[in-house]
Amino acid sequence: MGRKKTKEPKQIKVGDFVFAKVRGFRAWPARVLQEDGNIYQVYFYGTCNVAKVRGSQLFDFEANKVRFGQMKQKQYGGFREAMEDAEKSLARPREDEGYFKAKVQSARSQVAAFTRSRKKKADEATLPFIHITGDSD
């Protein structure tokens, strides 16, 4: 009787190339934009969409290229282009224009959300009531 292998936690960092699996869709080539605990924001190649995905649904691009990169059906026309885009970006990661545009857009939305939350807190802040008494002469 063999012992169960303990799985090492995935070491996923911002900028890593991955296959991201979203319910209802096949694993798609993507790149990590942001990390928030075990939730990662990823940029999908081919579609240029951005989504938040759990770490358990991300798979290393190079290690899983054979597993997820094969096209078994002709229905995935966009998948071929997405794989080509990911391969080009993997070869020249600093020239990945779509990824960097998505990263800037993501940063802008974070700043906007932060600004909105601070403004809301400032609007909700109440000043203490001070009763001023004086002579009524």
FENVENHU-V710825 format. One record per helix or strand of 2 or more residues. SS is the DSSP state (h for helix, s for strand). FROM is the first residue (numbers start at 1). TO is the last residue. If there is no record, write none. Layout:
SS/FROM/TO, SS/FROM/TO
//
This chain:
s/17/20, s/28/36, s/39/44, s/50/54, h/55/57, s/58/60, h/65/68, h/77/91, h/93/95, h/97/124
//
